[in-house]
Amino acid sequence: MSHQGFKPHAEPLFEVVLVEPEIPNNTGNIGRTCVATGCRLHLVHPLGFDVDEKACRRAGLDYWPRLPLREHQSWAHFREREPAASPWVFSTKASRSLFDAPLRRGDYLIFGRETAGLPDAILATFPPERVLSLPMVAGERSLNLATAVCAAVYEGIRQCLARGEISTTPAGRLTL
């Protein structure tokens, strides 16, 4: 897909990684969050939908050409291509809260499929302190993927703002 005219920030604020996403609307919403916050989106195949130019036009994703996007053939391909990744992995199985993690510019925020999350085999490759959850009331299963990604990105923005690593303009726009 062409990204002509797109001038990405020198360095993405965060690297948002979706491993085998299944629902196109969620990925579209996450793409919009990435565009609005200066993040790069990584899609790890297989995908449950098409992201070619025709499919994006048909879905009305007018912001998609401005999205810094990297696609990876598989989880192994992603790990080979992004070896220096500072990962935070999200799972409802985690005991560490997102709010206890020191998110930094350039960190990778990794999320699994809508129906199953990340496979146990992938989760097992990360130390428990790198696996995060979003707090929820007892008995609730999970949040929508797009909601979870947005919450994590904005918590990272809040932390970066508090440390003075980024700022906002008087109009409330991010200065990366």
One Martini backbone bead per residue (centre of mass of N, CA, C, O) as a GRO file, in nm:
protein
  176
    1MET     BB    1   0.098   0.034   0.020
    2SER     BB    2   0.066   0.365  -0.004
    3HIS     BB    3   0.264   0.651   0.163
    4GLN     BB    4   0.225   0.908   0.029
    5GLY     BB    5   0.306   1.206   0.212
    6PHE     BB    6   0.426   1.069   0.446
    7LYS     BB    7   0.558   1.205   0.767
    8PRO     BB    8   0.721   1.076   0.994
    9HIS     BB    9   0.835   1.054   1.273
   10ALA     BB   10   1.146   1.001   1.365
   11GLU     BB   11   1.003   0.860   1.622
   12PRO     BB   12   0.813   0.658   1.758
   13LEU     BB   13   0.653   0.644   2.042
   14PHE     BB   14   0.520   0.365   1.961
   15GLU     BB   15   0.499   0.004   1.928
   16VAL     BB   16   0.235  -0.155   1.775
   17VAL     BB   17   0.133  -0.501   1.832
   18LEU     BB   18  -0.036  -0.738   1.619
   19VAL     BB   19  -0.129  -1.073   1.675
   20GLU     BB   20  -0.344  -1.200   1.471
   21PRO     BB   21  -0.574  -1.037   1.375
   22GLU     BB   22  -0.948  -1.057   1.314
   23ILE     BB   23  -1.069  -0.753   1.332
   24PRO     BB   24  -1.094  -0.484   1.133
   25ASN     BB   25  -1.212  -0.262   1.321
   26ASN     BB   26  -0.993  -0.274   1.533
   27THR     BB   27  -0.753  -0.210   1.347
   28GLY     BB   28  -0.863   0.061   1.254
   29ASN     BB   29  -0.870   0.195   1.535
   30ILE     BB   30  -0.569   0.152   1.594
   31GLY     BB   31  -0.463   0.311   1.355
   32ARG     BB   32  -0.585   0.580   1.445
   33THR     BB   33  -0.433   0.597   1.711
   34CYS     BB   34  -0.152   0.599   1.584
   35VAL     BB   35  -0.181   0.856   1.420
   36ALA     BB   36  -0.269   1.046   1.670
   37THR     BB   37   0.019   0.946   1.844
   38GLY     BB   38   0.284   0.849   1.684
   39CYS     BB   39   0.256   0.552   1.596
   40ARG     BB   40   0.344   0.223   1.523
   41LEU     BB   41   0.230  -0.046   1.315
   42HIS     BB   42   0.207  -0.401   1.374
   43LEU     BB   43   0.152  -0.686   1.158
   44VAL     BB   44   0.084  -1.024   1.236
   45HIS     BB   45   0.077  -1.302   1.071
   46PRO     BB   46  -0.220  -1.385   1.035
   47LEU     BB   47  -0.504  -1.241   0.897
   48GLY     BB   48  -0.868  -1.172   0.908
   49PHE     BB   49  -0.781  -0.969   0.667
   50ASP     BB   50  -0.759  -0.692   0.460
   51VAL     BB   51  -0.493  -0.417   0.369
   52ASP     BB   52  -0.548  -0.314   0.115
   53GLU     BB   53  -0.630  -0.043  -0.064
   54LYS     BB   54  -0.920  -0.130  -0.138
   55ALA     BB   55  -1.016  -0.208   0.150
   56CYS     BB   56  -0.965   0.071   0.279
   57ARG     BB   57  -1.150   0.236   0.099
   58ARG     BB   58  -1.412   0.073   0.156
   59ALA     BB   59  -1.381   0.138   0.481
   60GLY     BB   60  -1.288   0.450   0.517
   61LEU     BB   61  -0.957   0.476   0.557
   62ASP     BB   62  -0.824   0.783   0.523
   63TYR     BB   63  -0.567   0.749   0.733
   64TRP     BB   64  -0.391   0.501   0.638
   65PRO     BB   65  -0.164   0.652   0.466
   66ARG     BB   66  -0.047   0.779   0.758
   67LEU     BB   67   0.044   0.497   0.848
   68PRO     BB   68   0.281   0.341   1.025
   69LEU     BB   69   0.367   0.031   0.860
   70ARG     BB   70   0.419  -0.316   0.959
   71GLU     BB   71   0.472  -0.629   0.811
   72HIS     BB   72   0.446  -0.978   0.920
   73GLN     BB   73   0.451  -1.316   0.850
   74SER     BB   74   0.546  -1.362   1.158
   75TRP     BB   75   0.667  -1.398   1.465
   76ALA     BB   76   0.955  -1.472   1.378
   77HIS     BB   77   0.987  -1.233   1.185
   78PHE     BB   78   0.952  -1.013   1.390
   79ARG     BB   79   1.193  -1.097   1.580
   80GLU     BB   80   1.408  -1.060   1.358
   81ARG     BB   81   1.334  -0.750   1.278
   82GLU     BB   82   1.293  -0.683   1.617
   83PRO     BB   83   1.544  -0.739   1.835
   84ALA     BB   84   1.542  -0.452   2.019
   85ALA     BB   85   1.295  -0.487   2.166
   86SER     BB   86   1.084  -0.323   2.409
   87PRO     BB   87   0.871  -0.523   2.578
   88TRP     BB   88   0.510  -0.529   2.611
   89VAL     BB   89   0.283  -0.764   2.739
   90PHE     BB   90  -0.058  -0.857   2.683
   91SER     BB   91  -0.266  -1.001   2.956
   92THR     BB   92  -0.510  -1.156   3.150
   93LYS     BB   93  -0.274  -1.338   3.305
   94ALA     BB   94  -0.163  -1.111   3.448
   95SER     BB   95  -0.023  -0.948   3.758
   96ARG     BB   96   0.060  -0.690   3.610
   97SER     BB   97   0.020  -0.361   3.583
   98LEU     BB   98   0.031  -0.104   3.371
   99PHE     BB   99   0.072   0.113   3.616
  100ASP     BB  100   0.369  -0.043   3.694
  101ALA     BB  101   0.490   0.052   3.420
  102PRO     BB  102   0.776   0.185   3.250
  103LEU     BB  103   0.705   0.371   2.995
  104ARG     BB  104   0.873   0.417   2.678
  105ARG     BB  105   0.998   0.540   2.428
  106GLY     BB  106   0.981   0.274   2.181
  107ASP     BB  107   0.805   0.079   2.285
  108TYR     BB  108   0.655  -0.239   2.292
  109LEU     BB  109   0.308  -0.321   2.221
  110ILE     BB  110   0.167  -0.641   2.286
  111PHE     BB  111  -0.093  -0.814   2.103
  112GLY     BB  112  -0.354  -1.023   2.062
  113ARG     BB  113  -0.613  -1.184   1.994
  114GLU     BB  114  -0.944  -1.147   2.049
  115THR     BB  115  -1.016  -1.464   2.127
  116ALA     BB  116  -0.700  -1.548   2.273
  117GLY     BB  117  -0.466  -1.393   2.244
  118LEU     BB  118  -0.175  -1.500   2.346
  119PRO     BB  119   0.017  -1.746   2.325
  120ASP     BB  120   0.182  -1.931   2.554
  121ALA     BB  121   0.448  -1.953   2.390
  122ILE     BB  122   0.494  -1.646   2.389
  123LEU     BB  123   0.465  -1.568   2.688
  124ALA     BB  124   0.709  -1.760   2.784
  125THR     BB  125   0.938  -1.556   2.651
  126PHE     BB  126   0.859  -1.375   2.896
  127PRO     BB  127   0.890  -1.203   3.157
  128PRO     BB  128   0.660  -1.133   3.398
  129GLU     BB  129   0.735  -0.815   3.413
  130ARG     BB  130   0.638  -0.787   3.085
  131VAL     BB  131   0.347  -0.866   3.184
  132LEU     BB  132   0.027  -0.718   3.119
  133SER     BB  133  -0.256  -0.552   3.267
  134LEU     BB  134  -0.590  -0.449   3.290
  135PRO     BB  135  -0.788  -0.337   3.509
  136MET     BB  136  -1.057  -0.528   3.658
  137VAL     BB  137  -1.323  -0.666   3.746
  138ALA     BB  138  -1.447  -0.924   3.876
  139GLY     BB  139  -1.536  -1.163   3.612
  140GLU     BB  140  -1.393  -1.033   3.382
  141ARG     BB  141  -1.238  -1.107   3.084
  142SER     BB  142  -1.230  -0.838   2.881
  143LEU     BB  143  -1.124  -0.623   2.643
  144ASN     BB  144  -1.119  -0.453   2.386
  145LEU     BB  145  -0.859  -0.418   2.182
  146ALA     BB  146  -0.880  -0.113   2.113
  147THR     BB  147  -0.908  -0.025   2.408
  148ALA     BB  148  -0.644  -0.142   2.519
  149VAL     BB  149  -0.451   0.011   2.336
  150CYS     BB  150  -0.540   0.296   2.409
  151ALA     BB  151  -0.478   0.277   2.711
  152ALA     BB  152  -0.173   0.217   2.681
  153VAL     BB  153  -0.088   0.462   2.516
  154TYR     BB  154  -0.198   0.681   2.720
  155GLU     BB  155  -0.023   0.593   2.955
  156GLY     BB  156   0.243   0.650   2.809
  157ILE     BB  157   0.189   0.948   2.764
  158ARG     BB  158   0.160   1.029   3.058
  159GLN     BB  159   0.449   0.947   3.137
  160CYS     BB  160   0.603   1.125   2.932
  161LEU     BB  161   0.488   1.391   3.032
  162ALA     BB  162   0.586   1.369   3.332
  163ARG     BB  163   0.902   1.352   3.226
  164GLY     BB  164   0.931   1.552   2.963
  165GLU     BB  165   0.953   1.395   2.670
  166ILE     BB  166   0.688   1.538   2.620
  167SER     BB  167   0.432   1.750   2.472
  168THR     BB  168   0.204   2.025   2.467
  169THR     BB  169   0.009   2.234   2.336
  170PRO     BB  170  -0.221   2.479   2.394
  171ALA     BB  171  -0.425   2.286   2.213
  172GLY     BB  172  -0.341   1.971   2.298
  173ARG     BB  173  -0.100   1.885   2.129
  174LEU     BB  174   0.136   1.683   2.034
  175THR     BB  175   0.496   1.685   2.108
  176LEU     BB  176   0.754   1.479   1.964
   0.00000   0.00000   0.00000
